[in-house]
């Protein structure tokens, strides 16, 4: 893949990754008003700075800038898990990013080959790479050289599949094999401009806190704001209930909702979610590196998102089984049943 059209910028703020245990109701309750305020009323925060909220079955993971952290969480800092500070490199891919194959491999591979630890996070049209502050200049130099030379990533694997050892690469003594778990719900990814945020507040509140009638099962939800764009990931079954015609649903070619009668004029991306690693925020090079390489080799487009504890790879629904087969066959991965 040629990456000469990719643009690189650095988010000026220092970012922190925060973990909230969903079983710790006292801490959740003490933090949640601040979370909603930051997400839904950002004009009162730090200049529309980067903010990400991801909710899984076990945890809530936040990526938040240092100013907003000090402003809204000072009394809670001793009760939550925090990692950072980090610097963030923003990789802008353009309008057709969602249909591209190999972007993550192209960006992550040269960094990992230089032994740089990365925390990778995808949105609809950009990728965010968190690095240790002392690694920022080196990371930027590597990526700028890659792009300025109009290089393409060679096809050599990062690791010899014969010698692949997830325990060694991931630096996790409790995980000797790659474990795969498919999320219970398929997801849809939508984006809308920041100036439309207030039009969707009610729907977003339902995703943040759940509907009053418990009709929304809150197993996975992600909300990311950067610059003038908001990206959300949530259960595909709720799209018509929550948004209906109030949002511009992006067209795509990678889902299986095709209609031969031409009546289905609204198509949008349906993603299956594979949890691919587990541990603390150790910046799991093995996950983003070997997974993106293996799936790209099989012409599968992916999004990669990390939380404080987990790594997830999003693949088009129609490629889920192929993706699982690739990971099992390449790395002797084990499938964990829900």
N, C-alpha and C positions, 0 to 999 in steps of 0.2 A: 504494500500500500504506500502511495506517495502522500506525504503529509505536509507539502509545502504551503497549503492553504490554512493550516492551523496557526492560530495566534496565541501568544503566551503573555500573560500579565500576572502580577503578584498582588494579592489582596494585602492592603497596607496594614490592617490590624493583625495582632496576634490572636490566634484562635485556640480554644480549649474544647476538649471532648469530655462530656459529662454523662455519667450513667446514673439512672434512677431505677431502683428495683421496683417492679410493679406490685410486689407483695408488701412493700413498705408503705402502707397507706398514709401514715402520718407525714412522712417526708414528701410523698407525692402531693398530698393536699396542701402542704406549706409552699410548694413550688409552682403549683399548677396555674394559679392566677397570674403569676409573672410570665409563665410560658405563653399563655393566651394573649397577654398584653403585648409581648414581644412579637408574636406571630401575626396578630390581627390588627394591631395599632402601632405599627413600626415607626410612624412619624414622630413618636415621642422617644424613640430609642436613638442609637448611635448612627445617624445618617444612612438609614437603610442598609446597614452592614449585613454581611453574610449571616444567615441563620438557617439551621437545619434541625428538624425534629423527626425522629424515626421511632415508631412504636412497634414492638414485636410482642409475642406472647409473654416474654419474660422481663423485658426492660423497656425503658424509654432512653434513647440516646440523643444528646444534643450536641451540635457544633455551634459555638457561640463566641463572639469576639470578647476581648478582655474588658473593654469599657462597659458593655452591656452586662457582662458577668458580675462585675463589681457593683453595678447600679441596682441590679434586681435580685442577686442571690447572696448578699454578704452574710446574712444571718444563717444561711443554710450550708455554708461551705464545708463545715466539719461533718455534715451528715450525708454527703454525696461523694461518689467517686469522680475524681477529676484527673485528666491527663493533659499535659501541655506545659508551657505554650508551644504552638507550632506556627509555622509560616505556610501560607497556602499559595500554590501556583494554579492559576486558572487557565485551563486549556479550552479555547473557544473553537468549536468545530464547524459552526455554521448551521444553516437551516436544514440541511439534509443529514444531519448527524445521526438521526435515529435509524437511518437506513444503511449506515456505513458498517463495514466489517473490518476489524483489525485496528481500530483506533487505539483501544486500550493496550493491545500488544505493542503497537508502535511507540507509545509513550512510556509504558512501564518497563519494557524490556531493557533499554539502555541504562535506566536508572538502577535497576536491580543488578545488572551485570557489573555495575560499579560499587556494589555492596551498599547502596543507599536504601534505607528503610522508608517505605511510602505507605500512606493511608489513602486509599483511592475511593472517590465518591463521585458517582455520575448523576447529572441532571439531564433534562431533555436535550439541551443543546450545548452543554459544557461538561467538562470533567474537572474535578478539583483534586489536587494532589497535596496532601499535608506532609511536610517534611520537618525534621528537626531544624531549628534556626541556624545552627552551624553548618547544615548541609544545603542551605538555600542557594548560595552562589554557585556551588558545584553543580547542583541540579539544573539551574537555569543555563549555565554554560553548556551542559550536555545537550539539553533540549534545543537551545538556539543553534548549536552547531549542526545538530541533526536536521533541523528545518532549513537552515541557510544552505546546506549542501544538497538539499532536495533528496535526501537519502530515503531508501526504503529498508525496512527491517529484513534481514536475511532469515531464511527458514530454519536455521539451526536451533534445536530446542535449548531451553535454558538449562535443563538438567537431563542427564541420561536416564531414560525411562527404566533401564535395567537396574540402575542404582538408586532409583527414587526412594527416598525415605522421608515421609512427612514429618516424623518426629524430629529428625535432625534439622531439616530445612526450616521448620516452623518454630524451632527452639522451644518445644513444648514436651516435657518428659512424660506427660500423661496421654499424648496423642501420637500413636505410632503408625496410624493409617489415616488416609483421607476419609472422612465421614460425610455422607451426602444425605440430606433430608429435604424432601419436597414440601413446600408450604401447602397448607390445606386449601388456601384460596388463590385463585388466579387474580392478577392485578391489571389495572389499567393505568396508564401514565397520561396525565393531562398537563397542559401548561396554559397560563394566561398572564397578561400584563399586570404589573402591580396596580395600575390605576383602576383595575376591575375588582380588586380584592374585596371591597365592601359589598359588591353585588353578590358575593358568594359566602358571606359570613355565616349565614345559617347552616348551609351545607357543610362548611368547614368545621363549625362547632360540633355538628353531629359526628364528624370523623374524629375530632380531638377528644370528645368526652362521651360519645355514644348517644344514640337517639333515646328519647324519654320512654318509648315503648319497647326498648331493647331489640328493635328490628335490625340494628346494625351491629354485627359481630366484629369487635375491634381486635382482630388478630394481627393485622399489619397495616400501617399507615405511615406515609412519609410526606413531609411538607418542607420544601426548600425554597428560600428566597435569596436571590442574588441579583443585584443591580435592579433592573426593572422587570424581571421575570420571576414567576412563581411556578414551581413544578410540584405536582402532587402524585403520589402513588397510593392506590387504595383498591379494595375489593371490586372486581369488575362487575359483579352482580348488582352493585349499588349505583352504577353510573346514571341510569335513567331516573331512579328514585331521587337522587340528590341533585343532579345537574340538568337533566332533560335537555331542553333547547337553550339553556342559559349560558352555555359555554361553547366555544368553537372547538369541536372535537377534531383532532388532527387525523388526516388520512394517512394510510400506510399500506404496505404490501406484504406484511409479515404475519398477519393473523389468519385464522380460518373462518372468518365470518363472511366469506364471499357469497354473493347472491347472484344466481344466474338470471333471475328475472328482472334485475335492474332496480328493484324496489328498495334495496338496502343502500341508500345513498350516504349513510353515516357509518364510516368505518373508523376504528380507533385501535390502538395497540393493545393487544392482550398478551400479558407476560406471565410465564410460570417462574416461580422463585425457588432456587436451590440454595439451601444453607450448606456451605462447603467447608467451614472450619469453626473451631470453637476455642476460646482461650481469653486471656486478657488482651488489652490493647498493645500487642507486641509488634504492630505493623507487619502483618503477615505477608511477607514477600512471596512465599510459596504459592499462596492462593491466587493473587492477581497475576503472578508471573506464569505459572504452569497452566492454570485454567484458561487464561486468555490465549495462550499459545495453542493449546490443544483444540479449543473450540474454533479459533480462527482458521486453523488448518483444515477444518471441516466446513468452512464457509458458514459459520453460525454467528450472527450478530449478537452481542451481549451488552448489558449494562452491569456495572459492578458497583456495589454499595457496601460500605462497612459501617458497623455500629461499634460501640465501646467493646462489646464482647464477641460479636459474630461478623462473619463475612457472608455476603449473599451475591449470587450471580443471577441476573434476570435474563431469561432466554425467551424468544418467541414461543408461544404456546405450541405451535405446530412442530417445533424442534425440540421439545422437552425430552422425548424418549431418546432421540438421537444424541442429545447432550449428555444424558445419563449414561448411555452406552459408551460414549467417547471417554468419559471420566473413569468409568469402571474398567474399561479395557486398557486404558493408558496407564492408570495409576493404582490398579487393584483396589479401587475405592469400595467402601462398604456402604450399603444403603440402610439408613435407619428409618424404620417405620414410624409413622405418626401415632 
